[in-house]
């Protein structure tokens, strides 16, 4: 093999190595972004599961219903208080 052919082969290998290193950097960056997205999605799934469990176990307080029952209790106390006087 002549010296010129060896130089060409070596430069081709060096260029191939550089391309692969750049490709590796690109995919490492993509992997980091995807890992971050996976983390956010896991948090959202956990939150959704928590909400579903709260609803299943009826731990959600109906604000309107609660206010209405509080008003009824206050009105009832006010009426009984008026009757006592």
FENGI-V876756 format. One record per run of one state. SS is the DSSP state (hx for helix, st for strand, lp for the rest). FROM is the first residue (numbers start at 1). TO is the last residue. If there is no record, write none. Layout:
ss from to
SS FROM TO
SS FROM TO
//
This chain:
ss from to
lp 1 2
hx 3 56
lp 57 62
hx 63 84
lp 85 85
//
